[in-house]
Amino acid sequence: MFLPFFAALRTRGVPVSLREFLDFLAALRTGVVLYDVEGFYHLARTALVKDERNFDRFDRAFAESFRGLAEI
């Protein structure tokens, strides 16, 4: 489910490494964020974006990847 998100980040120019992506998945497995779209967004942004100049690119990739998630 998250591989298309990783690909969208890379396509949008967010310099995210495989190690950072695996760390993000590990953080999800801890259960720190459950059923909370906003919390999920902030966890992903914190784990995957290392430079604030990439926030807009991240936001576009997130919106593209998880469009309609809040409605579920």
PDB file of N, CA, C and O in Angstrom:
ATOM      1  N   MET A   1       0.821  -1.195   0.000  1.00  0.00           N
ATOM      2  CA  MET A   1       0.000   0.000   0.000  1.00  0.00           C
ATOM      3  C   MET A   1       0.871   1.267   0.000  1.00  0.00           C
ATOM      4  O   MET A   1       0.486   2.277  -0.589  1.00  0.00           O
ATOM      5  N   PHE A   2       2.010   1.221   0.639  1.00  0.00           N
ATOM      6  CA  PHE A   2       2.818   2.426   0.768  1.00  0.00           C
ATOM      7  C   PHE A   2       3.889   2.567  -0.311  1.00  0.00           C
ATOM      8  O   PHE A   2       4.522   3.618  -0.410  1.00  0.00           O
ATOM      9  N   LEU A   3       4.103   1.534  -1.117  1.00  0.00           N
ATOM     10  CA  LEU A   3       5.085   1.653  -2.189  1.00  0.00           C
ATOM     11  C   LEU A   3       4.704   2.712  -3.217  1.00  0.00           C
ATOM     12  O   LEU A   3       5.581   3.449  -3.668  1.00  0.00           O
ATOM     13  N   PRO A   4       3.432   2.822  -3.610  1.00  0.00           N
ATOM     14  CA  PRO A   4       3.074   3.924  -4.517  1.00  0.00           C
ATOM     15  C   PRO A   4       3.331   5.303  -3.892  1.00  0.00           C
ATOM     16  O   PRO A   4       3.679   6.247  -4.600  1.00  0.00           O
ATOM     17  N   PHE A   5       3.161   5.419  -2.586  1.00  0.00           N
ATOM     18  CA  PHE A   5       3.459   6.671  -1.888  1.00  0.00           C
ATOM     19  C   PHE A   5       4.954   6.975  -1.977  1.00  0.00           C
ATOM     20  O   PHE A   5       5.342   8.105  -2.271  1.00  0.00           O
ATOM     21  N   PHE A   6       5.785   5.976  -1.725  1.00  0.00           N
ATOM     22  CA  PHE A   6       7.230   6.136  -1.842  1.00  0.00           C
ATOM     23  C   PHE A   6       7.605   6.561  -3.265  1.00  0.00           C
ATOM     24  O   PHE A   6       8.425   7.459  -3.455  1.00  0.00           O
ATOM     25  N   ALA A   7       7.003   5.913  -4.253  1.00  0.00           N
ATOM     26  CA  ALA A   7       7.275   6.261  -5.654  1.00  0.00           C
ATOM     27  C   ALA A   7       6.820   7.678  -5.964  1.00  0.00           C
ATOM     28  O   ALA A   7       7.510   8.404  -6.680  1.00  0.00           O
ATOM     29  N   ALA A   8       5.669   8.082  -5.438  1.00  0.00           N
ATOM     30  CA  ALA A   8       5.163   9.445  -5.668  1.00  0.00           C
ATOM     31  C   ALA A   8       6.100  10.478  -5.057  1.00  0.00           C
ATOM     32  O   ALA A   8       6.334  11.530  -5.652  1.00  0.00           O
ATOM     33  N   LEU A   9       6.634  10.191  -3.883  1.00  0.00           N
ATOM     34  CA  LEU A   9       7.591  11.107  -3.258  1.00  0.00           C
ATOM     35  C   LEU A   9       8.818  11.277  -4.143  1.00  0.00           C
ATOM     36  O   LEU A   9       9.272  12.395  -4.387  1.00  0.00           O
ATOM     37  N   ARG A  10       9.344  10.168  -4.616  1.00  0.00           N
ATOM     38  CA  ARG A  10      10.535  10.222  -5.467  1.00  0.00           C
ATOM     39  C   ARG A  10      10.235  10.941  -6.776  1.00  0.00           C
ATOM     40  O   ARG A  10      11.052  11.726  -7.255  1.00  0.00           O
ATOM     41  N   THR A  11       9.062  10.676  -7.358  1.00  0.00           N
ATOM     42  CA  THR A  11       8.666  11.322  -8.614  1.00  0.00           C
ATOM     43  C   THR A  11       8.532  12.828  -8.432  1.00  0.00           C
ATOM     44  O   THR A  11       8.890  13.595  -9.325  1.00  0.00           O
ATOM     45  N   ARG A  12       8.020  13.255  -7.283  1.00  0.00           N
ATOM     46  CA  ARG A  12       7.831  14.676  -6.997  1.00  0.00           C
ATOM     47  C   ARG A  12       9.126  15.378  -6.588  1.00  0.00           C
ATOM     48  O   ARG A  12       9.140  16.594  -6.398  1.00  0.00           O
ATOM     49  N   GLY A  13      10.201  14.624  -6.454  1.00  0.00           N
ATOM     50  CA  GLY A  13      11.491  15.236  -6.142  1.00  0.00           C
ATOM     51  C   GLY A  13      11.832  15.310  -4.669  1.00  0.00           C
ATOM     52  O   GLY A  13      12.760  16.021  -4.284  1.00  0.00           O
ATOM     53  N   VAL A  14      11.095  14.585  -3.837  1.00  0.00           N
ATOM     54  CA  VAL A  14      11.434  14.536  -2.414  1.00  0.00           C
ATOM     55  C   VAL A  14      12.556  13.508  -2.262  1.00  0.00           C
ATOM     56  O   VAL A  14      12.357  12.334  -2.576  1.00  0.00           O
ATOM     57  N   PRO A  15      13.721  13.924  -1.789  1.00  0.00           N
ATOM     58  CA  PRO A  15      14.855  13.001  -1.693  1.00  0.00           C
ATOM     59  C   PRO A  15      14.727  12.063  -0.490  1.00  0.00           C
ATOM     60  O   PRO A  15      15.347  12.276   0.552  1.00  0.00           O
ATOM     61  N   VAL A  16      13.919  11.036  -0.656  1.00  0.00           N
ATOM     62  CA  VAL A  16      13.695  10.073   0.424  1.00  0.00           C
ATOM     63  C   VAL A  16      14.433   8.773   0.078  1.00  0.00           C
ATOM     64  O   VAL A  16      14.344   8.264  -1.039  1.00  0.00           O
ATOM     65  N   SER A  17      15.158   8.260   1.063  1.00  0.00           N
ATOM     66  CA  SER A  17      15.923   7.036   0.849  1.00  0.00           C
ATOM     67  C   SER A  17      15.098   5.819   1.264  1.00  0.00           C
ATOM     68  O   SER A  17      14.086   5.934   1.955  1.00  0.00           O
ATOM     69  N   LEU A  18      15.551   4.679   0.830  1.00  0.00           N
ATOM     70  CA  LEU A  18      14.903   3.437   1.225  1.00  0.00           C
ATOM     71  C   LEU A  18      14.985   3.255   2.738  1.00  0.00           C
ATOM     72  O   LEU A  18      14.031   2.777   3.352  1.00  0.00           O
ATOM     73  N   ARG A  19      16.098   3.623   3.340  1.00  0.00           N
ATOM     74  CA  ARG A  19      16.258   3.513   4.795  1.00  0.00           C
ATOM     75  C   ARG A  19      15.222   4.376   5.527  1.00  0.00           C
ATOM     76  O   ARG A  19      14.630   3.931   6.510  1.00  0.00           O
ATOM     77  N   GLU A  20      15.006   5.593   5.055  1.00  0.00           N
ATOM     78  CA  GLU A  20      13.999   6.473   5.667  1.00  0.00           C
ATOM     79  C   GLU A  20      12.600   5.888   5.510  1.00  0.00           C
ATOM     80  O   GLU A  20      11.778   5.969   6.422  1.00  0.00           O
ATOM     81  N   PHE A  21      12.342   5.304   4.360  1.00  0.00           N
ATOM     82  CA  PHE A  21      11.041   4.691   4.121  1.00  0.00           C
ATOM     83  C   PHE A  21      10.836   3.494   5.055  1.00  0.00           C
ATOM     84  O   PHE A  21       9.748   3.323   5.605  1.00  0.00           O
ATOM     85  N   LEU A  22      11.851   2.682   5.236  1.00  0.00           N
ATOM     86  CA  LEU A  22      11.757   1.544   6.155  1.00  0.00           C
ATOM     87  C   LEU A  22      11.582   2.011   7.600  1.00  0.00           C
ATOM     88  O   LEU A  22      10.858   1.381   8.371  1.00  0.00           O
ATOM     89  N   ASP A  23      12.227   3.091   7.963  1.00  0.00           N
ATOM     90  CA  ASP A  23      12.033   3.668   9.305  1.00  0.00           C
ATOM     91  C   ASP A  23      10.597   4.153   9.492  1.00  0.00           C
ATOM     92  O   ASP A  23      10.011   3.985  10.561  1.00  0.00           O
ATOM     93  N   PHE A  24      10.035   4.757   8.441  1.00  0.00           N
ATOM     94  CA  PHE A  24       8.638   5.187   8.474  1.00  0.00           C
ATOM     95  C   PHE A  24       7.716   3.980   8.697  1.00  0.00           C
ATOM     96  O   PHE A  24       6.800   4.043   9.517  1.00  0.00           O
ATOM     97  N   LEU A  25       7.955   2.894   7.976  1.00  0.00           N
ATOM     98  CA  LEU A  25       7.141   1.688   8.141  1.00  0.00           C
ATOM     99  C   LEU A  25       7.286   1.111   9.549  1.00  0.00           C
ATOM    100  O   LEU A  25       6.312   0.636  10.132  1.00  0.00           O
ATOM    101  N   ALA A  26       8.493   1.154  10.087  1.00  0.00           N
ATOM    102  CA  ALA A  26       8.719   0.674  11.453  1.00  0.00           C
ATOM    103  C   ALA A  26       7.955   1.527  12.465  1.00  0.00           C
ATOM    104  O   ALA A  26       7.399   1.001  13.429  1.00  0.00           O
ATOM    105  N   ALA A  27       7.929   2.830  12.245  1.00  0.00           N
ATOM    106  CA  ALA A  27       7.176   3.721  13.139  1.00  0.00           C
ATOM    107  C   ALA A  27       5.684   3.411  13.073  1.00  0.00           C
ATOM    108  O   ALA A  27       4.994   3.457  14.091  1.00  0.00           O
ATOM    109  N   LEU A  28       5.191   3.099  11.890  1.00  0.00           N
ATOM    110  CA  LEU A  28       3.777   2.723  11.763  1.00  0.00           C
ATOM    111  C   LEU A  28       3.470   1.450  12.540  1.00  0.00           C
ATOM    112  O   LEU A  28       2.419   1.341  13.172  1.00  0.00           O
ATOM    113  N   ARG A  29       4.379   0.497  12.492  1.00  0.00           N
ATOM    114  CA  ARG A  29       4.175  -0.786  13.187  1.00  0.00           C
ATOM    115  C   ARG A  29       4.110  -0.617  14.703  1.00  0.00           C
ATOM    116  O   ARG A  29       3.545  -1.469  15.388  1.00  0.00           O
ATOM    117  N   THR A  30       4.669   0.452  15.235  1.00  0.00           N
ATOM    118  CA  THR A  30       4.623   0.657  16.685  1.00  0.00           C
ATOM    119  C   THR A  30       3.225   1.012  17.162  1.00  0.00           C
ATOM    120  O   THR A  30       2.916   0.892  18.347  1.00  0.00           O
ATOM    121  N   GLY A  31       2.377   1.453  16.230  1.00  0.00           N
ATOM    122  CA  GLY A  31       1.017   1.827  16.599  1.00  0.00           C
ATOM    123  C   GLY A  31       0.905   3.232  17.148  1.00  0.00           C
ATOM    124  O   GLY A  31      -0.102   3.578  17.765  1.00  0.00           O
ATOM    125  N   VAL A  32       1.921   4.043  16.935  1.00  0.00           N
ATOM    126  CA  VAL A  32       1.897   5.407  17.454  1.00  0.00           C
ATOM    127  C   VAL A  32       0.757   6.218  16.830  1.00  0.00           C
ATOM    128  O   VAL A  32       0.252   7.158  17.444  1.00  0.00           O
ATOM    129  N   VAL A  33       0.357   5.855  15.618  1.00  0.00           N
ATOM    130  CA  VAL A  33      -0.757   6.527  14.942  1.00  0.00           C
ATOM    131  C   VAL A  33      -1.760   5.465  14.512  1.00  0.00           C
ATOM    132  O   VAL A  33      -1.436   4.570  13.731  1.00  0.00           O
ATOM    133  N   LEU A  34      -2.972   5.571  15.024  1.00  0.00           N
ATOM    134  CA  LEU A  34      -4.032   4.642  14.647  1.00  0.00           C
ATOM    135  C   LEU A  34      -5.282   5.427  14.260  1.00  0.00           C
ATOM    136  O   LEU A  34      -5.792   6.227  15.043  1.00  0.00           O
ATOM    137  N   TYR A  35      -5.763   5.190  13.054  1.00  0.00           N
ATOM    138  CA  TYR A  35      -7.034   5.758  12.601  1.00  0.00           C
ATOM    139  C   TYR A  35      -7.086   7.282  12.687  1.00  0.00           C
ATOM    140  O   TYR A  35      -8.131   7.856  12.991  1.00  0.00           O
ATOM    141  N   ASP A  36      -5.982   7.918  12.424  1.00  0.00           N
ATOM    142  CA  ASP A  36      -5.903   9.371  12.507  1.00  0.00           C
ATOM    143  C   ASP A  36      -5.137   9.887  11.294  1.00  0.00           C
ATOM    144  O   ASP A  36      -3.910   9.794  11.244  1.00  0.00           O
ATOM    145  N   VAL A  37      -5.857  10.429  10.322  1.00  0.00           N
ATOM    146  CA  VAL A  37      -5.230  10.878   9.081  1.00  0.00           C
ATOM    147  C   VAL A  37      -4.216  11.993   9.350  1.00  0.00           C
ATOM    148  O   VAL A  37      -3.128  11.996   8.773  1.00  0.00           O
ATOM    149  N   GLU A  38      -4.564  12.922  10.208  1.00  0.00           N
ATOM    150  CA  GLU A  38      -3.653  14.029  10.508  1.00  0.00           C
ATOM    151  C   GLU A  38      -2.381  13.526  11.195  1.00  0.00           C
ATOM    152  O   GLU A  38      -1.281  13.969  10.868  1.00  0.00           O
ATOM    153  N   GLY A  39      -2.531  12.615  12.132  1.00  0.00           N
ATOM    154  CA  GLY A  39      -1.372  12.034  12.790  1.00  0.00           C
ATOM    155  C   GLY A  39      -0.507  11.250  11.821  1.00  0.00           C
ATOM    156  O   GLY A  39       0.721  11.310  11.886  1.00  0.00           O
ATOM    157  N   PHE A  40      -1.149  10.512  10.919  1.00  0.00           N
ATOM    158  CA  PHE A  40      -0.426   9.761   9.899  1.00  0.00           C
ATOM    159  C   PHE A  40       0.362  10.707   8.994  1.00  0.00           C
ATOM    160  O   PHE A  40       1.518  10.442   8.663  1.00  0.00           O
ATOM    161  N   TYR A  41      -0.267  11.801   8.601  1.00  0.00           N
ATOM    162  CA  TYR A  41       0.394  12.807   7.760  1.00  0.00           C
ATOM    163  C   TYR A  41       1.645  13.350   8.458  1.00  0.00           C
ATOM    164  O   TYR A  41       2.714  13.425   7.852  1.00  0.00           O
ATOM    165  N   HIS A  42       1.511  13.724   9.718  1.00  0.00           N
ATOM    166  CA  HIS A  42       2.640  14.312  10.440  1.00  0.00           C
ATOM    167  C   HIS A  42       3.747  13.283  10.695  1.00  0.00           C
ATOM    168  O   HIS A  42       4.929  13.620  10.629  1.00  0.00           O
ATOM    169  N   LEU A  43       3.379  12.047  10.982  1.00  0.00           N
ATOM    170  CA  LEU A  43       4.388  11.008  11.153  1.00  0.00           C
ATOM    171  C   LEU A  43       5.164  10.805   9.853  1.00  0.00           C
ATOM    172  O   LEU A  43       6.393  10.733   9.857  1.00  0.00           O
ATOM    173  N   ALA A  44       4.437  10.715   8.746  1.00  0.00           N
ATOM    174  CA  ALA A  44       5.089  10.515   7.447  1.00  0.00           C
ATOM    175  C   ALA A  44       5.995  11.697   7.109  1.00  0.00           C
ATOM    176  O   ALA A  44       7.127  11.503   6.667  1.00  0.00           O
ATOM    177  N   ARG A  45       5.515  12.893   7.308  1.00  0.00           N
ATOM    178  CA  ARG A  45       6.313  14.075   6.977  1.00  0.00           C
ATOM    179  C   ARG A  45       7.560  14.159   7.850  1.00  0.00           C
ATOM    180  O   ARG A  45       8.639  14.506   7.368  1.00  0.00           O
ATOM    181  N   THR A  46       7.411  13.842   9.127  1.00  0.00           N
ATOM    182  CA  THR A  46       8.553  13.880  10.037  1.00  0.00           C
ATOM    183  C   THR A  46       9.600  12.832   9.660  1.00  0.00           C
ATOM    184  O   THR A  46      10.800  13.103   9.697  1.00  0.00           O
ATOM    185  N   ALA A  47       9.144  11.650   9.302  1.00  0.00           N
ATOM    186  CA  ALA A  47      10.069  10.560   8.993  1.00  0.00           C
ATOM    187  C   ALA A  47      10.710  10.694   7.616  1.00  0.00           C
ATOM    188  O   ALA A  47      11.835  10.238   7.411  1.00  0.00           O
ATOM    189  N   LEU A  48      10.006  11.315   6.673  1.00  0.00           N
ATOM    190  CA  LEU A  48      10.446  11.260   5.275  1.00  0.00           C
ATOM    191  C   LEU A  48      10.991  12.564   4.715  1.00  0.00           C
ATOM    192  O   LEU A  48      11.660  12.548   3.682  1.00  0.00           O
ATOM    193  N   VAL A  49      10.727  13.683   5.359  1.00  0.00           N
ATOM    194  CA  VAL A  49      11.191  14.964   4.823  1.00  0.00           C
ATOM    195  C   VAL A  49      12.267  15.526   5.751  1.00  0.00           C
ATOM    196  O   VAL A  49      12.023  15.778   6.931  1.00  0.00           O
ATOM    197  N   LYS A  50      13.437  15.711   5.200  1.00  0.00           N
ATOM    198  CA  LYS A  50      14.561  16.193   6.010  1.00  0.00           C
ATOM    199  C   LYS A  50      14.866  17.667   5.797  1.00  0.00           C
ATOM    200  O   LYS A  50      15.715  18.227   6.490  1.00  0.00           O
ATOM    201  N   ASP A  51      14.190  18.299   4.857  1.00  0.00           N
ATOM    202  CA  ASP A  51      14.436  19.709   4.552  1.00  0.00           C
ATOM    203  C   ASP A  51      13.099  20.384   4.298  1.00  0.00           C
ATOM    204  O   ASP A  51      12.315  19.919   3.471  1.00  0.00           O
ATOM    205  N   GLU A  52      12.836  21.471   4.999  1.00  0.00           N
ATOM    206  CA  GLU A  52      11.534  22.141   4.890  1.00  0.00           C
ATOM    207  C   GLU A  52      11.241  22.638   3.475  1.00  0.00           C
ATOM    208  O   GLU A  52      10.085  22.907   3.152  1.00  0.00           O
ATOM    209  N   ARG A  53      12.244  22.763   2.640  1.00  0.00           N
ATOM    210  CA  ARG A  53      12.006  23.165   1.247  1.00  0.00           C
ATOM    211  C   ARG A  53      11.219  22.111   0.484  1.00  0.00           C
ATOM    212  O   ARG A  53      10.682  22.394  -0.587  1.00  0.00           O
ATOM    213  N   ASN A  54      11.147  20.905   1.021  1.00  0.00           N
ATOM    214  CA  ASN A  54      10.430  19.820   0.354  1.00  0.00           C
ATOM    215  C   ASN A  54       9.009  19.600   0.885  1.00  0.00           C
ATOM    216  O   ASN A  54       8.331  18.666   0.458  1.00  0.00           O
ATOM    217  N   PHE A  55       8.560  20.439   1.797  1.00  0.00           N
ATOM    218  CA  PHE A  55       7.221  20.272   2.356  1.00  0.00           C
ATOM    219  C   PHE A  55       6.130  20.337   1.282  1.00  0.00           C
ATOM    220  O   PHE A  55       5.210  19.520   1.292  1.00  0.00           O
ATOM    221  N   ASP A  56       6.221  21.283   0.374  1.00  0.00           N
ATOM    222  CA  ASP A  56       5.195  21.398  -0.671  1.00  0.00           C
ATOM    223  C   ASP A  56       5.183  20.174  -1.574  1.00  0.00           C
ATOM    224  O   ASP A  56       4.117  19.685  -1.947  1.00  0.00           O
ATOM    225  N   ARG A  57       6.350  19.684  -1.924  1.00  0.00           N
ATOM    226  CA  ARG A  57       6.436  18.473  -2.757  1.00  0.00           C
ATOM    227  C   ARG A  57       5.840  17.278  -2.017  1.00  0.00           C
ATOM    228  O   ARG A  57       5.127  16.460  -2.599  1.00  0.00           O
ATOM    229  N   PHE A  58       6.145  17.195  -0.730  1.00  0.00           N
ATOM    230  CA  PHE A  58       5.579  16.118   0.082  1.00  0.00           C
ATOM    231  C   PHE A  58       4.060  16.214   0.105  1.00  0.00           C
ATOM    232  O   PHE A  58       3.367  15.212  -0.070  1.00  0.00           O
ATOM    233  N   ASP A  59       3.545  17.414   0.321  1.00  0.00           N
ATOM    234  CA  ASP A  59       2.094  17.601   0.386  1.00  0.00           C
ATOM    235  C   ASP A  59       1.410  17.162  -0.900  1.00  0.00           C
ATOM    236  O   ASP A  59       0.350  16.537  -0.859  1.00  0.00           O
ATOM    237  N   ARG A  60       2.011  17.486  -2.042  1.00  0.00           N
ATOM    238  CA  ARG A  60       1.424  17.075  -3.319  1.00  0.00           C
ATOM    239  C   ARG A  60       1.448  15.553  -3.478  1.00  0.00           C
ATOM    240  O   ARG A  60       0.469  14.960  -3.931  1.00  0.00           O
ATOM    241  N   ALA A  61       2.551  14.929  -3.110  1.00  0.00           N
ATOM    242  CA  ALA A  61       2.655  13.470  -3.206  1.00  0.00           C
ATOM    243  C   ALA A  61       1.684  12.791  -2.238  1.00  0.00           C
ATOM    244  O   ALA A  61       1.069  11.781  -2.581  1.00  0.00           O
ATOM    245  N   PHE A  62       1.546  13.342  -1.037  1.00  0.00           N
ATOM    246  CA  PHE A  62       0.625  12.782  -0.044  1.00  0.00           C
ATOM    247  C   PHE A  62      -0.811  12.878  -0.549  1.00  0.00           C
ATOM    248  O   PHE A  62      -1.566  11.909  -0.474  1.00  0.00           O
ATOM    249  N   ALA A  63      -1.183  14.040  -1.061  1.00  0.00           N
ATOM    250  CA  ALA A  63      -2.546  14.231  -1.564  1.00  0.00           C
ATOM    251  C   ALA A  63      -2.834  13.298  -2.731  1.00  0.00           C
ATOM    252  O   ALA A  63      -3.927  12.742  -2.836  1.00  0.00           O
ATOM    253  N   GLU A  64      -1.866  13.133  -3.593  1.00  0.00           N
ATOM    254  CA  GLU A  64      -2.027  12.235  -4.736  1.00  0.00           C
ATOM    255  C   GLU A  64      -2.183  10.784  -4.283  1.00  0.00           C
ATOM    256  O   GLU A  64      -3.010  10.051  -4.824  1.00  0.00           O
ATOM    257  N   SER A  65      -1.409  10.378  -3.317  1.00  0.00           N
ATOM    258  CA  SER A  65      -1.386   8.983  -2.877  1.00  0.00           C
ATOM    259  C   SER A  65      -2.563   8.599  -1.994  1.00  0.00           C
ATOM    260  O   SER A  65      -3.023   7.458  -2.036  1.00  0.00           O
ATOM    261  N   PHE A  66      -3.053   9.542  -1.192  1.00  0.00           N
ATOM    262  CA  PHE A  66      -4.078   9.204  -0.200  1.00  0.00           C
ATOM    263  C   PHE A  66      -5.359   9.999  -0.387  1.00  0.00           C
ATOM    264  O   PHE A  66      -6.082  10.244   0.578  1.00  0.00           O
ATOM    265  N   ARG A  67      -5.642  10.399  -1.600  1.00  0.00           N
ATOM    266  CA  ARG A  67      -6.878  11.113  -1.912  1.00  0.00           C
ATOM    267  C   ARG A  67      -8.073  10.273  -1.445  1.00  0.00           C
ATOM    268  O   ARG A  67      -8.189   9.097  -1.789  1.00  0.00           O
ATOM    269  N   GLY A  68      -8.950  10.889  -0.661  1.00  0.00           N
ATOM    270  CA  GLY A  68     -10.155  10.213  -0.182  1.00  0.00           C
ATOM    271  C   GLY A  68      -9.967   9.402   1.089  1.00  0.00           C
ATOM    272  O   GLY A  68     -10.922   8.786   1.563  1.00  0.00           O
ATOM    273  N   LEU A  69      -8.762   9.384   1.656  1.00  0.00           N
ATOM    274  CA  LEU A  69      -8.492   8.590   2.848  1.00  0.00           C
ATOM    275  C   LEU A  69      -9.338   9.030   4.041  1.00  0.00           C
ATOM    276  O   LEU A  69      -9.807   8.190   4.810  1.00  0.00           O
ATOM    277  N   ALA A  70      -9.532  10.315   4.198  1.00  0.00           N
ATOM    278  CA  ALA A  70     -10.278  10.835   5.348  1.00  0.00           C
ATOM    279  C   ALA A  70     -11.754  10.438   5.299  1.00  0.00           C
ATOM    280  O   ALA A  70     -12.443  10.459   6.319  1.00  0.00           O
ATOM    281  N   GLU A  71     -12.227  10.082   4.128  1.00  0.00           N
ATOM    282  CA  GLU A  71     -13.644   9.730   3.991  1.00  0.00           C
ATOM    283  C   GLU A  71     -13.941   8.288   4.337  1.00  0.00           C
ATOM    284  O   GLU A  71     -15.105   7.898   4.427  1.00  0.00           O
ATOM    285  N   ILE A  72     -12.897   7.486   4.533  1.00  0.00           N
ATOM    286  CA  ILE A  72     -13.093   6.071   4.832  1.00  0.00           C
ATOM    287  C   ILE A  72     -13.427   5.889   6.286  1.00  0.00           C
ATOM    288  O   ILE A  72     -13.629   4.762   6.736  1.00  0.00           O
TER     289      ILE A  72
END
